[in-house]
């Protein structure tokens, strides 16, 4: 029962976090094509001021709920080493934790992500994580 609840919370939180990244990369980034520099800055800020109040916290919830799920489903490592489920889940968890570490540093400590400034990098990671989340069941 608790597992199902946390699983649902995990899905909603990654939906909010990943959903924003999809909208940003697919649609918001296109505003530049029709708006002037000044209009674009203003329009983007009008959206980002609300995004900042929700999206970083959704990422934190995704990490915390993900850690709980991980602790429940990873299981023992067998004599032959990790199963394909455990390998895929470990890669998925690593990428999720990386995003979380990056996001929490940015939100709580004002440390901007190293190297990548655009949302293309977290977007790509989310695409891979969602794919891995399904592959673990194969
Ligand atoms: C932003 C980062 C993350 C995204 C986008 C994400 C996405 C997802 C998705 C789409 C699912 C599949 C749900 C389903 O099909 O029912 C899932 C499940 C899962 N996630 Fe995440 N996740 C993230 C972070 C994490 C982290 C950091 C961990 C662990 C440290 C984690 C652990 C898990 C586990 C263990 C499951 C499997 C649940 C099950 O088999 O019942 N996730 N995640």
Backbone and ligand atoms as CSV (ligand in chain L), in Angstrom:
chain,resi,resn,atom,element,x,y,z
A,1,UNK,N,N,0.837,-1.209,0.000
A,1,UNK,CA,C,0.000,0.000,0.000
A,1,UNK,C,C,0.873,1.260,0.000
A,2,UNK,N,N,1.859,1.294,0.920
A,2,UNK,CA,C,2.770,2.451,0.978
A,2,UNK,C,C,3.558,2.546,-0.317
A,3,UNK,N,N,3.965,1.348,-0.819
A,3,UNK,CA,C,4.728,1.330,-2.070
A,3,UNK,C,C,3.909,1.954,-3.208
A,4,UNK,N,N,2.638,1.553,-3.305
A,4,UNK,CA,C,1.768,2.065,-4.376
A,4,UNK,C,C,1.606,3.575,-4.256
A,5,UNK,N,N,1.501,4.044,-3.015
A,5,UNK,CA,C,1.333,5.489,-2.781
A,5,UNK,C,C,2.589,6.247,-3.232
A,6,UNK,N,N,3.753,5.755,-2.793
A,6,UNK,CA,C,5.007,6.432,-3.136
A,6,UNK,C,C,5.254,6.360,-4.645
A,7,UNK,N,N,4.897,5.218,-5.237
A,7,UNK,CA,C,5.037,5.042,-6.685
A,7,UNK,C,C,4.205,6.099,-7.420
A,8,UNK,N,N,2.967,6.308,-6.943
A,8,UNK,CA,C,2.082,7.299,-7.564
A,8,UNK,C,C,2.675,8.701,-7.415
A,9,UNK,N,N,3.192,8.999,-6.214
A,9,UNK,CA,C,3.812,10.311,-5.978
A,9,UNK,C,C,5.008,10.488,-6.916
A,10,UNK,N,N,5.789,9.400,-7.085
A,10,UNK,CA,C,6.960,9.445,-7.976
A,10,UNK,C,C,6.526,9.803,-9.404
A,11,UNK,N,N,5.484,9.136,-9.861
A,11,UNK,CA,C,5.031,9.375,-11.243
A,11,UNK,C,C,4.534,10.822,-11.410
A,12,UNK,N,N,3.736,11.310,-10.428
A,12,UNK,CA,C,3.247,12.689,-10.547
A,12,UNK,C,C,4.411,13.697,-10.525
A,13,UNK,N,N,5.388,13.470,-9.638
A,13,UNK,CA,C,6.478,14.444,-9.538
A,13,UNK,C,C,7.345,14.440,-10.796
A,14,UNK,N,N,7.627,13.262,-11.360
A,14,UNK,CA,C,8.440,13.248,-12.587
A,14,UNK,C,C,7.614,13.795,-13.763
A,15,UNK,N,N,6.312,13.677,-13.657
A,15,UNK,CA,C,5.424,14.235,-14.679
A,15,UNK,C,C,5.552,15.766,-14.683
A,16,UNK,N,N,5.550,16.360,-13.486
A,16,UNK,CA,C,5.645,17.828,-13.386
A,16,UNK,C,C,7.036,18.290,-13.844
A,17,UNK,N,N,8.069,17.618,-13.329
A,17,UNK,CA,C,9.443,18.015,-13.677
A,17,UNK,C,C,9.722,17.778,-15.168
A,18,UNK,N,N,9.484,16.544,-15.613
A,18,UNK,CA,C,9.762,16.209,-17.015
A,18,UNK,C,C,8.828,16.971,-17.946
A,19,UNK,N,N,7.580,17.165,-17.517
A,19,UNK,CA,C,6.609,17.884,-18.345
A,19,UNK,C,C,7.081,19.291,-18.653
A,20,UNK,N,N,7.625,19.967,-17.635
A,20,UNK,CA,C,8.136,21.325,-17.883
A,20,UNK,C,C,9.281,21.296,-18.901
A,21,UNK,N,N,10.184,20.324,-18.752
A,21,UNK,CA,C,11.325,20.257,-19.679
A,21,UNK,C,C,10.855,20.014,-21.121
A,22,UNK,N,N,9.853,19.149,-21.271
A,22,UNK,CA,C,9.310,18.898,-22.615
A,22,UNK,C,C,8.700,20.181,-23.191
A,23,UNK,N,N,7.881,20.867,-22.375
A,23,UNK,CA,C,7.230,22.099,-22.849
A,23,UNK,C,C,8.291,23.152,-23.190
A,24,UNK,N,N,9.308,23.256,-22.344
A,24,UNK,CA,C,10.345,24.265,-22.574
A,24,UNK,C,C,11.090,24.007,-23.881
A,25,UNK,N,N,11.535,22.749,-24.058
A,25,UNK,CA,C,12.334,22.422,-25.247
A,25,UNK,C,C,11.481,22.445,-26.520
A,26,UNK,N,N,10.260,21.917,-26.428
A,26,UNK,CA,C,9.455,21.806,-27.657
A,26,UNK,C,C,8.747,23.105,-28.035
A,27,UNK,N,N,8.344,23.899,-27.009
A,27,UNK,CA,C,7.499,25.057,-27.346
A,27,UNK,C,C,8.048,26.409,-26.879
A,28,UNK,N,N,8.417,26.510,-25.595
A,28,UNK,CA,C,8.816,27.824,-25.089
A,28,UNK,C,C,10.059,28.358,-25.801
A,29,UNK,N,N,10.970,27.454,-26.131
A,29,UNK,CA,C,12.205,27.898,-26.800
A,29,UNK,C,C,11.909,28.495,-28.177
A,30,UNK,N,N,10.723,28.213,-28.698
A,30,UNK,CA,C,10.356,28.726,-30.031
A,30,UNK,C,C,9.806,30.159,-29.965
A,31,UNK,N,N,9.582,30.671,-28.736
A,31,UNK,CA,C,9.036,32.032,-28.608
A,31,UNK,C,C,9.940,33.063,-29.262
A,32,UNK,N,N,11.252,32.754,-29.253
A,32,UNK,CA,C,12.237,33.678,-29.826
A,32,UNK,C,C,11.976,33.957,-31.304
A,33,UNK,N,N,11.331,32.981,-31.963
A,33,UNK,CA,C,11.112,33.121,-33.411
A,33,UNK,C,C,10.113,34.231,-33.740
A,34,UNK,N,N,9.198,34.514,-32.797
A,34,UNK,CA,C,8.168,35.512,-33.119
A,34,UNK,C,C,8.226,36.747,-32.219
A,35,UNK,N,N,8.948,36.663,-31.094
A,35,UNK,CA,C,8.993,37.809,-30.181
A,35,UNK,C,C,10.335,38.528,-30.297
A,36,UNK,N,N,10.319,39.825,-29.989
A,36,UNK,CA,C,11.586,40.572,-29.953
A,36,UNK,C,C,12.361,40.106,-28.717
A,37,UNK,N,N,13.624,40.470,-28.660
A,37,UNK,CA,C,14.485,40.087,-27.533
A,37,UNK,C,C,13.852,40.501,-26.196
A,38,UNK,N,N,13.377,41.767,-26.190
A,38,UNK,CA,C,12.801,42.310,-24.946
A,38,UNK,C,C,11.491,41.592,-24.577
A,39,UNK,N,N,10.653,41.363,-25.578
A,39,UNK,CA,C,9.375,40.674,-25.333
A,39,UNK,C,C,9.630,39.244,-24.857
A,40,UNK,N,N,10.616,38.604,-25.471
A,40,UNK,CA,C,10.936,37.224,-25.107
A,40,UNK,C,C,11.403,37.131,-23.662
A,41,UNK,N,N,12.305,38.049,-23.266
A,41,UNK,CA,C,12.810,38.051,-21.884
A,41,UNK,C,C,11.647,38.219,-20.910
A,42,UNK,N,N,10.739,39.152,-21.245
A,42,UNK,CA,C,9.591,39.437,-20.375
A,42,UNK,C,C,8.645,38.240,-20.298
A,43,UNK,N,N,8.330,37.669,-21.455
A,43,UNK,CA,C,7.385,36.541,-21.505
A,43,UNK,C,C,7.967,35.339,-20.766
A,44,UNK,N,N,9.267,35.086,-20.982
A,44,UNK,CA,C,9.902,33.926,-20.344
A,44,UNK,C,C,9.906,34.084,-18.826
A,45,UNK,N,N,10.208,35.302,-18.371
A,45,UNK,CA,C,10.239,35.538,-16.927
A,45,UNK,C,C,8.844,35.379,-16.319
A,46,UNK,N,N,7.811,35.805,-17.074
A,46,UNK,CA,C,6.427,35.673,-16.577
A,46,UNK,C,C,6.091,34.206,-16.322
A,47,UNK,N,N,6.699,33.314,-17.118
A,47,UNK,CA,C,6.451,31.879,-16.921
A,47,UNK,C,C,7.402,31.321,-15.858
A,48,UNK,N,N,8.685,31.693,-15.959
A,48,UNK,CA,C,9.703,31.110,-15.074
A,48,UNK,C,C,9.461,31.441,-13.595
A,49,UNK,N,N,8.857,32.617,-13.318
A,49,UNK,CA,C,8.633,32.964,-11.901
A,49,UNK,C,C,7.696,31.942,-11.240
A,50,UNK,N,N,6.819,31.339,-12.023
A,50,UNK,CA,C,5.933,30.307,-11.469
A,50,UNK,C,C,6.608,28.935,-11.496
A,51,UNK,N,N,7.402,28.712,-12.537
A,51,UNK,CA,C,8.123,27.437,-12.662
A,51,UNK,C,C,9.049,27.236,-11.469
A,52,UNK,N,N,9.767,28.297,-11.093
A,52,UNK,CA,C,10.740,28.195,-9.988
A,52,UNK,C,C,10.087,27.820,-8.658
A,53,UNK,N,N,8.788,28.124,-8.521
A,53,UNK,CA,C,8.100,27.817,-7.254
A,53,UNK,C,C,7.652,26.363,-7.178
A,54,UNK,N,N,7.650,25.671,-8.299
A,54,UNK,CA,C,7.085,24.316,-8.311
A,54,UNK,C,C,8.083,23.246,-8.781
A,55,UNK,N,N,8.692,23.491,-9.947
A,55,UNK,CA,C,9.460,22.436,-10.629
A,55,UNK,C,C,10.663,21.912,-9.817
A,56,UNK,N,N,11.481,22.784,-9.174
A,56,UNK,CA,C,12.614,22.238,-8.410
A,56,UNK,C,C,12.154,21.341,-7.260
A,57,UNK,N,N,10.996,21.690,-6.675
A,57,UNK,CA,C,10.494,20.876,-5.559
A,57,UNK,C,C,9.959,19.530,-6.067
A,58,UNK,N,N,9.370,19.556,-7.281
A,58,UNK,CA,C,8.906,18.297,-7.879
A,58,UNK,C,C,10.111,17.376,-8.090
A,59,UNK,N,N,11.242,17.955,-8.499
A,59,UNK,CA,C,12.449,17.140,-8.693
A,59,UNK,C,C,12.912,16.531,-7.365
A,60,UNK,N,N,12.855,17.341,-6.293
A,60,UNK,CA,C,13.273,16.822,-4.981
A,60,UNK,C,C,12.359,15.671,-4.542
A,61,UNK,N,N,11.058,15.839,-4.769
A,61,UNK,CA,C,10.105,14.772,-4.419
A,61,UNK,C,C,10.404,13.520,-5.250
A,62,UNK,N,N,10.748,13.724,-6.537
A,62,UNK,CA,C,11.062,12.580,-7.410
A,62,UNK,C,C,12.273,11.817,-6.863
A,63,UNK,N,N,13.279,12.551,-6.394
A,63,UNK,CA,C,14.489,11.894,-5.887
A,63,UNK,C,C,14.178,11.131,-4.590
A,64,UNK,N,N,13.493,11.785,-3.666
A,64,UNK,CA,C,13.209,11.144,-2.372
A,64,UNK,C,C,12.309,9.915,-2.563
A,65,UNK,N,N,11.244,10.074,-3.368
A,65,UNK,CA,C,10.344,8.930,-3.598
A,65,UNK,C,C,11.081,7.836,-4.365
A,66,UNK,N,N,11.936,8.244,-5.330
A,66,UNK,CA,C,12.718,7.267,-6.106
A,66,UNK,C,C,13.644,6.460,-5.203
A,67,UNK,N,N,14.260,7.126,-4.220
A,67,UNK,CA,C,15.165,6.404,-3.303
A,67,UNK,C,C,14.391,5.357,-2.512
A,68,UNK,N,N,13.165,5.736,-2.085
A,68,UNK,CA,C,12.346,4.769,-1.345
A,68,UNK,C,C,12.006,3.569,-2.230
A,69,UNK,N,N,11.537,3.846,-3.474
A,69,UNK,CA,C,11.174,2.757,-4.394
A,69,UNK,C,C,12.381,1.851,-4.627
A,70,UNK,N,N,13.530,2.502,-4.823
A,70,UNK,CA,C,14.773,1.752,-5.080
A,70,UNK,C,C,15.057,0.790,-3.926
A,71,UNK,N,N,14.922,1.315,-2.691
A,71,UNK,CA,C,15.231,0.484,-1.524
A,71,UNK,C,C,14.286,-0.719,-1.434
A,72,UNK,N,N,13.096,-0.588,-2.015
A,72,UNK,CA,C,12.109,-1.665,-1.925
A,72,UNK,C,C,12.233,-2.706,-3.034
A,73,UNK,N,N,12.684,-2.273,-4.240
A,73,UNK,CA,C,12.640,-3.224,-5.368
A,73,UNK,C,C,13.999,-3.747,-5.827
A,74,UNK,N,N,15.096,-3.104,-5.383
A,74,UNK,CA,C,16.404,-3.502,-5.924
A,74,UNK,C,C,16.739,-4.957,-5.579
A,75,UNK,N,N,16.506,-5.330,-4.356
A,75,UNK,CA,C,16.714,-6.730,-3.925
A,75,UNK,C,C,18.182,-7.100,-3.755
A,76,UNK,N,N,18.397,-8.379,-3.445
A,76,UNK,CA,C,19.758,-8.901,-3.221
A,76,UNK,C,C,20.469,-9.068,-4.568
A,77,UNK,N,N,21.789,-8.884,-4.549
A,77,UNK,CA,C,22.558,-9.165,-5.765
A,77,UNK,C,C,22.940,-10.643,-5.730
A,78,UNK,N,N,22.534,-11.375,-6.794
A,78,UNK,CA,C,22.763,-12.828,-6.814
A,78,UNK,C,C,24.231,-13.191,-7.004
A,79,UNK,N,N,24.529,-14.507,-6.937
A,79,UNK,CA,C,25.926,-14.987,-7.062
A,79,UNK,C,C,26.514,-14.650,-8.430
A,80,UNK,N,N,25.641,-14.668,-9.471
A,80,UNK,CA,C,26.119,-14.377,-10.843
A,80,UNK,C,C,26.222,-12.878,-11.110
A,81,UNK,N,N,26.066,-12.085,-10.098
A,81,UNK,CA,C,26.130,-10.629,-10.283
A,81,UNK,C,C,24.752,-10.037,-10.448
A,82,UNK,N,N,24.721,-8.793,-10.896
A,82,UNK,CA,C,23.436,-8.097,-10.970
A,82,UNK,C,C,22.596,-8.614,-12.134
A,83,UNK,N,N,21.299,-8.671,-11.924
A,83,UNK,CA,C,20.377,-9.049,-13.002
A,83,UNK,C,C,20.241,-7.853,-13.948
A,84,UNK,N,N,19.652,-8.084,-15.138
A,84,UNK,CA,C,19.501,-6.957,-16.075
A,84,UNK,C,C,18.579,-5.892,-15.474
A,85,UNK,N,N,17.599,-6.331,-14.669
A,85,UNK,CA,C,16.718,-5.382,-13.972
A,85,UNK,C,C,17.540,-4.473,-13.046
A,86,UNK,N,N,18.441,-5.111,-12.285
A,86,UNK,CA,C,19.236,-4.326,-11.330
A,86,UNK,C,C,20.202,-3.371,-12.044
A,87,UNK,N,N,20.763,-3.819,-13.181
A,87,UNK,CA,C,21.686,-2.957,-13.927
A,87,UNK,C,C,20.939,-1.746,-14.489
A,88,UNK,N,N,19.799,-2.022,-15.178
A,88,UNK,CA,C,19.036,-0.923,-15.790
A,88,UNK,C,C,18.532,0.033,-14.703
A,89,UNK,N,N,18.076,-0.538,-13.573
A,89,UNK,CA,C,17.573,0.307,-12.482
A,89,UNK,C,C,18.697,1.159,-11.893
A,90,UNK,N,N,19.909,0.586,-11.773
A,90,UNK,CA,C,21.033,1.343,-11.221
A,90,UNK,C,C,21.392,2.515,-12.128
A,91,UNK,N,N,21.401,2.267,-13.446
A,91,UNK,CA,C,21.732,3.363,-14.380
A,91,UNK,C,C,20.662,4.450,-14.292
A,92,UNK,N,N,19.398,4.012,-14.276
A,92,UNK,CA,C,18.288,4.966,-14.162
A,92,UNK,C,C,18.393,5.784,-12.872
A,93,UNK,N,N,18.665,5.109,-11.756
A,93,UNK,CA,C,18.765,5.793,-10.461
A,93,UNK,C,C,19.956,6.760,-10.468
A,94,UNK,N,N,21.085,6.337,-11.070
A,94,UNK,CA,C,22.265,7.205,-11.128
A,94,UNK,C,C,21.933,8.489,-11.887
A,95,UNK,N,N,21.285,8.342,-13.056
A,95,UNK,CA,C,20.955,9.522,-13.867
A,95,UNK,C,C,19.956,10.421,-13.130
A,96,UNK,N,N,18.977,9.786,-12.458
A,96,UNK,CA,C,17.988,10.554,-11.690
A,96,UNK,C,C,18.653,11.312,-10.548
A,97,UNK,N,N,19.600,10.648,-9.867
A,97,UNK,CA,C,20.290,11.294,-8.741
A,97,UNK,C,C,21.171,12.438,-9.239
A,98,UNK,N,N,21.762,12.240,-10.401
A,98,UNK,CA,C,22.600,13.292,-10.992
A,98,UNK,C,C,21.749,14.543,-11.257
A,99,UNK,N,N,20.563,14.311,-11.874
A,99,UNK,CA,C,19.653,15.433,-12.129
A,99,UNK,C,C,19.254,16.105,-10.818
A,100,UNK,N,N,18.963,15.263,-9.813
A,100,UNK,CA,C,18.553,15.784,-8.512
A,100,UNK,C,C,19.659,16.601,-7.877
A,101,UNK,N,N,20.885,16.088,-7.915
A,101,UNK,CA,C,22.049,16.762,-7.327
A,101,UNK,C,C,22.258,18.121,-8.003
A,102,UNK,N,N,22.139,18.085,-9.330
A,102,UNK,CA,C,22.318,19.275,-10.141
A,102,UNK,C,C,21.225,20.316,-9.807
A,103,UNK,N,N,19.976,19.840,-9.729
A,103,UNK,CA,C,18.846,20.731,-9.480
A,103,UNK,C,C,18.870,21.303,-8.066
A,104,UNK,N,N,19.219,20.462,-7.092
A,104,UNK,CA,C,19.220,20.914,-5.698
A,104,UNK,C,C,20.351,21.928,-5.485
A,105,UNK,N,N,21.513,21.682,-6.091
A,105,UNK,CA,C,22.622,22.638,-6.021
A,105,UNK,C,C,22.208,23.993,-6.559
A,106,UNK,N,N,21.465,23.949,-7.656
A,106,UNK,CA,C,21.056,25.179,-8.330
A,106,UNK,C,C,20.021,25.927,-7.484
A,107,UNK,N,N,19.039,25.178,-6.961
A,107,UNK,CA,C,17.938,25.813,-6.234
A,107,UNK,C,C,18.372,26.290,-4.846
A,108,UNK,N,N,19.021,25.403,-4.087
A,108,UNK,CA,C,19.300,25.730,-2.686
A,108,UNK,C,C,20.599,26.505,-2.499
A,109,UNK,N,N,21.585,26.239,-3.362
A,109,UNK,CA,C,22.893,26.870,-3.139
A,109,UNK,C,C,23.280,27.854,-4.239
A,110,UNK,N,N,22.377,28.038,-5.218
A,110,UNK,CA,C,22.655,29.002,-6.288
A,110,UNK,C,C,23.843,28.616,-7.148
A,111,UNK,N,N,24.239,27.329,-7.107
A,111,UNK,CA,C,25.366,26.888,-7.937
A,111,UNK,C,C,24.794,26.472,-9.293
A,112,UNK,N,N,25.178,27.185,-10.344
A,112,UNK,CA,C,24.633,26.848,-11.650
A,112,UNK,C,C,25.269,25.586,-12.173
A,113,UNK,N,N,24.485,24.818,-12.946
A,113,UNK,CA,C,25.011,23.544,-13.446
A,113,UNK,C,C,26.289,23.748,-14.251
A,114,UNK,N,N,27.236,22.864,-14.000
A,114,UNK,CA,C,28.483,22.965,-14.720
A,114,UNK,C,C,28.249,22.632,-16.179
A,115,UNK,N,N,29.001,23.270,-17.021
A,115,UNK,CA,C,29.019,22.954,-18.461
A,115,UNK,C,C,27.727,23.303,-19.201
A,116,UNK,N,N,26.602,22.668,-18.800
A,116,UNK,CA,C,25.403,22.817,-19.616
A,116,UNK,C,C,24.470,23.845,-19.007
A,117,UNK,N,N,24.158,24.897,-19.774
A,117,UNK,CA,C,23.275,25.950,-19.258
A,117,UNK,C,C,21.841,25.746,-19.741
A,118,UNK,N,N,21.683,25.168,-20.939
A,118,UNK,CA,C,20.326,25.055,-21.483
A,118,UNK,C,C,19.617,23.855,-20.851
A,119,UNK,N,N,18.314,23.769,-21.091
A,119,UNK,CA,C,17.542,22.659,-20.534
A,119,UNK,C,C,17.636,21.405,-21.406
A,120,UNK,N,N,18.421,21.507,-22.492
A,120,UNK,CA,C,18.524,20.373,-23.414
A,120,UNK,C,C,19.158,19.155,-22.736
A,121,UNK,N,N,20.142,19.418,-21.866
A,121,UNK,CA,C,20.826,18.313,-21.183
A,121,UNK,C,C,19.892,17.585,-20.203
A,122,UNK,N,N,19.240,18.298,-19.246
A,122,UNK,CA,C,18.295,17.577,-18.387
A,122,UNK,C,C,17.160,16.936,-19.170
A,123,UNK,N,N,16.707,17.600,-20.234
A,123,UNK,CA,C,15.645,17.039,-21.084
A,123,UNK,C,C,16.087,15.689,-21.654
A,124,UNK,N,N,17.327,15.643,-22.187
A,124,UNK,CA,C,17.822,14.395,-22.778
A,124,UNK,C,C,17.908,13.306,-21.710
A,125,UNK,N,N,18.365,13.689,-20.498
A,125,UNK,CA,C,18.458,12.691,-19.423
A,125,UNK,C,C,17.072,12.146,-19.065
A,126,UNK,N,N,16.083,13.038,-19.015
A,126,UNK,CA,C,14.726,12.585,-18.670
A,126,UNK,C,C,14.207,11.620,-19.737
A,127,UNK,N,N,14.484,11.912,-21.016
A,127,UNK,CA,C,14.051,11.011,-22.093
A,127,UNK,C,C,14.688,9.634,-21.868
A,128,UNK,N,N,15.990,9.604,-21.562
A,128,UNK,CA,C,16.686,8.327,-21.343
A,128,UNK,C,C,16.139,7.627,-20.093
A,129,UNK,N,N,15.917,8.399,-19.007
A,129,UNK,CA,C,15.425,7.801,-17.753
A,129,UNK,C,C,14.051,7.155,-17.964
A,130,UNK,N,N,13.176,7.855,-18.696
A,130,UNK,CA,C,11.829,7.299,-18.919
A,130,UNK,C,C,11.934,6.003,-19.733
A,131,UNK,N,N,12.834,6.009,-20.714
A,131,UNK,CA,C,13.043,4.800,-21.522
A,131,UNK,C,C,13.558,3.657,-20.630
A,132,UNK,N,N,14.552,3.962,-19.794
A,132,UNK,CA,C,15.117,2.945,-18.895
A,132,UNK,C,C,14.060,2.430,-17.913
A,133,UNK,N,N,13.170,3.340,-17.464
A,133,UNK,CA,C,12.132,2.952,-16.509
A,133,UNK,C,C,11.219,1.885,-17.094
A,134,UNK,N,N,11.104,1.859,-18.412
A,134,UNK,CA,C,10.279,0.834,-19.035
A,134,UNK,C,C,11.115,-0.407,-19.359
A,135,UNK,N,N,12.385,-0.172,-19.743
A,135,UNK,CA,C,13.246,-1.305,-20.104
A,135,UNK,C,C,13.546,-2.212,-18.918
A,136,UNK,N,N,13.511,-1.660,-17.693
A,136,UNK,CA,C,13.837,-2.495,-16.531
A,136,UNK,C,C,12.881,-3.680,-16.411
A,137,UNK,N,N,11.679,-3.545,-16.992
A,137,UNK,CA,C,10.698,-4.623,-16.850
A,137,UNK,C,C,10.867,-5.729,-17.901
A,138,UNK,N,N,11.760,-5.501,-18.903
A,138,UNK,CA,C,11.917,-6.517,-19.966
A,138,UNK,C,C,12.681,-7.739,-19.454
L,1,LIG,C1,C,13.946,13.160,-12.582
L,1,LIG,C2,C,14.316,11.959,-12.352
L,1,LIG,C3,C,13.435,10.742,-12.530
L,1,LIG,C4,C,12.544,10.437,-13.528
L,1,LIG,C5,C,12.166,11.265,-14.760
L,1,LIG,C6,C,11.970,9.130,-13.188
L,1,LIG,C7,C,11.002,8.468,-13.940
L,1,LIG,C8,C,10.422,7.273,-13.601
L,1,LIG,C9,C,9.381,6.614,-14.350
L,1,LIG,C10,C,8.714,7.145,-15.624
L,1,LIG,C11,C,9.113,5.437,-13.721
L,1,LIG,C12,C,8.175,4.329,-14.202
L,1,LIG,C13,C,6.890,4.313,-13.517
L,1,LIG,C14,C,6.037,3.197,-14.089
L,1,LIG,O1,O,6.158,2.845,-15.257
L,1,LIG,O2,O,5.217,2.704,-13.347
L,1,LIG,C15,C,9.976,5.344,-12.570
L,1,LIG,C16,C,10.031,4.276,-11.686
L,1,LIG,C17,C,11.026,4.101,-10.728
L,1,LIG,N1,N,11.937,5.047,-10.325
L,1,LIG,FE1,FE,12.200,6.891,-11.126
L,1,LIG,N2,N,12.550,8.686,-12.013
L,1,LIG,C18,C,13.450,9.645,-11.591
L,1,LIG,C19,C,14.252,9.585,-10.472
L,1,LIG,C20,C,14.481,8.442,-9.738
L,1,LIG,C21,C,15.507,8.264,-8.744
L,1,LIG,C22,C,16.511,9.335,-8.329
L,1,LIG,C23,C,15.403,6.989,-8.278
L,1,LIG,C24,C,16.211,6.232,-7.247
L,1,LIG,C25,C,17.265,6.635,-6.650
L,1,LIG,C26,C,14.294,6.367,-8.959
L,1,LIG,C27,C,13.833,5.066,-8.737
L,1,LIG,C28,C,12.769,4.475,-9.366
L,1,LIG,C29,C,12.335,3.096,-9.132
L,1,LIG,C30,C,12.970,2.107,-8.154
L,1,LIG,C31,C,11.254,2.873,-10.000
L,1,LIG,C32,C,10.540,1.550,-10.211
L,1,LIG,C33,C,9.292,1.415,-9.494
L,1,LIG,C34,C,8.682,0.039,-9.707
L,1,LIG,O3,O,9.224,-0.829,-10.378
L,1,LIG,O4,O,7.634,-0.150,-9.148
L,1,LIG,N3,N,13.753,7.278,-9.843
L,1,LIG,N4,N,10.763,6.479,-12.506
